[in-house]
């Protein structure tokens, strides 16, 4: 899309790993590009606030990456792998289902592990981003005991 430029090893973060015990926010008012892998290895939660493009793989080893609101777009050039009991999309702090309008595009495989929870994007996205809404997967869905709901 027009707001998500091509990635290279010299653009943005490279092989970003979240290892803190506090929450974190990606995107802010615009776009975050991660040229290599993005690995979440913290029991804390993070927020995707706008648009994030991961140049290789998104690995949720523990914790969750919450996505709530509109025009929230996630593009993973590689594979999305969710370890046991991790959450992507997640639930709001009051426990309700998130409101995620936009899209998620994974060019590779999506792997869910035991008790992992994937809340899929729905609704609409800005017309200058991509010509689809919701979720697009280029590889295989591999479900080893997780759930994927909209």
C-alpha positions as CSV (number, residue, x, y, z in Angstrom):
1,X,0.0,0.0,0.0
2,X,1.0,3.6,-0.4
3,X,1.8,4.0,3.3
4,X,3.8,0.8,3.7
5,X,7.1,1.1,1.8
6,X,9.3,-1.8,0.7
7,X,11.6,-3.2,3.5
8,X,15.3,-3.7,3.4
9,X,18.0,-4.5,6.0
10,X,18.7,-0.8,6.3
11,X,15.1,0.3,6.8
12,X,13.6,0.6,10.3
13,X,14.2,-2.0,13.0
14,X,16.0,-5.2,12.2
15,X,15.2,-8.4,14.2
16,X,13.3,-6.6,16.9
17,X,12.6,-8.6,20.1
18,X,10.3,-7.4,22.8
19,X,11.7,-8.7,26.1
20,X,10.4,-6.2,28.7
21,X,8.0,-6.9,31.5
22,X,6.0,-3.7,30.7
23,X,3.6,-3.0,27.9
24,X,4.7,-1.5,24.6
25,X,3.1,0.3,21.6
26,X,4.0,-0.1,17.9
27,X,2.9,2.3,15.2
28,X,1.8,5.5,17.1
29,X,0.5,7.9,14.5
30,X,1.9,6.2,11.5
31,X,3.9,3.2,10.3
32,X,6.5,0.9,11.8
33,X,8.8,-1.2,9.5
34,X,10.7,-4.2,11.0
35,X,13.1,-5.5,8.3
36,X,13.9,-8.9,10.0
37,X,11.9,-11.0,12.5
38,X,9.7,-9.5,15.2
39,X,9.7,-11.7,18.3
40,X,7.5,-11.1,21.3
41,X,9.1,-12.8,24.3
42,X,7.5,-11.1,27.2
43,X,4.5,-12.0,29.4
44,X,3.4,-8.3,29.1
45,X,1.1,-7.1,26.4
46,X,1.8,-4.8,23.5
47,X,-0.5,-2.7,21.3
48,X,-0.5,-2.4,17.5
49,X,-1.5,1.2,17.0
50,X,-1.8,1.9,13.2
51,X,0.3,-0.1,10.7
52,X,3.1,-2.5,11.2
53,X,5.0,-4.4,8.5
54,X,7.3,-7.3,9.5
55,X,9.9,-8.2,6.8
56,X,10.4,-11.8,7.9
57,X,8.5,-13.7,10.7
58,X,6.3,-12.7,13.5
59,X,6.9,-15.0,16.5
60,X,4.7,-14.7,19.6
61,X,6.6,-16.8,22.1
62,X,4.6,-15.5,25.1
63,X,2.2,-12.7,26.0
64,X,0.0,-10.9,23.5
65,X,-0.2,-8.3,20.9
66,X,-3.5,-6.4,21.1
67,X,-5.1,-4.7,18.1
68,X,-8.1,-2.4,18.8
69,X,-9.6,0.2,16.6
70,X,-9.8,1.1,12.9
71,X,-7.1,1.4,10.2
72,X,-4.9,-1.1,12.0
73,X,-3.0,-3.1,9.4
74,X,-0.5,-5.9,10.0
75,X,1.6,-7.3,7.1
76,X,3.9,-10.2,7.8
77,X,6.2,-11.1,4.8
78,X,7.1,-14.5,6.3
79,X,5.3,-16.7,8.8
80,X,3.2,-16.0,11.9
81,X,3.9,-18.5,14.7
82,X,1.9,-18.3,17.9
83,X,3.2,-20.3,20.9
84,X,0.9,-21.9,23.5
85,X,-1.5,-19.5,25.3
86,X,-0.4,-16.4,23.3
87,X,-2.9,-13.9,21.8
88,X,-2.9,-11.8,18.7
89,X,-5.7,-9.2,18.5
90,X,-6.4,-10.1,22.1
91,X,-9.2,-8.9,24.3
92,X,-9.7,-5.4,25.7
93,X,-8.8,-4.9,29.3
94,X,-12.5,-5.4,30.3
95,X,-12.4,-8.8,28.6
96,X,-14.6,-7.9,25.7
97,X,-13.8,-8.8,22.1
98,X,-11.7,-6.2,20.3
99,X,-12.9,-4.0,17.6
100,X,-10.3,-4.4,14.8
101,X,-11.0,-2.8,11.5
102,X,-8.4,-3.1,8.9
103,X,-6.5,-6.1,7.6
104,X,-3.9,-8.7,8.4
105,X,-1.8,-10.1,5.5
106,X,0.6,-13.0,6.1
107,X,2.5,-14.1,3.0
108,X,3.6,-17.4,4.6
109,X,2.0,-19.9,7.1
110,X,0.0,-19.2,10.2
111,X,0.6,-21.6,13.0
112,X,-1.5,-21.7,16.1
113,X,-0.4,-23.7,19.2
114,X,-2.4,-25.1,22.2
115,X,-4.8,-22.5,23.6
116,X,-3.4,-19.6,21.4
117,X,-6.1,-17.1,20.4
118,X,-6.1,-15.2,17.1
119,X,-8.7,-12.5,16.7
120,X,-9.0,-11.7,13.0
121,X,-9.4,-8.3,11.4
122,X,-12.8,-7.4,10.0
123,X,-14.7,-4.3,8.8
124,X,-13.2,-1.8,6.4
125,X,-9.8,-0.3,5.8
126,X,-8.7,2.9,4.1
127,X,-8.9,2.7,0.3
128,X,-5.3,3.7,-0.1
129,X,-3.9,0.7,1.8
130,X,-5.0,-2.5,0.1
131,X,-8.0,-3.6,-1.9
132,X,-9.2,-6.1,0.7
133,X,-10.4,-6.1,4.3
134,X,-10.1,-8.8,6.9
135,X,-7.4,-11.5,6.5
136,X,-5.3,-12.8,3.7
137,X,-3.0,-15.8,4.1
138,X,-0.5,-16.8,1.4
139,X,0.6,-20.1,3.0
140,X,-1.1,-22.7,5.1
141,X,-3.2,-22.6,8.3
142,X,-1.7,-25.0,10.8
143,X,-3.8,-25.4,13.9
144,X,-2.3,-27.3,16.8
145,X,-5.0,-26.6,19.3
146,X,-5.6,-22.8,19.0
147,X,-8.5,-20.7,17.9
148,X,-9.1,-18.1,15.2
149,X,-12.2,-16.0,15.4
150,X,-13.5,-12.7,14.0
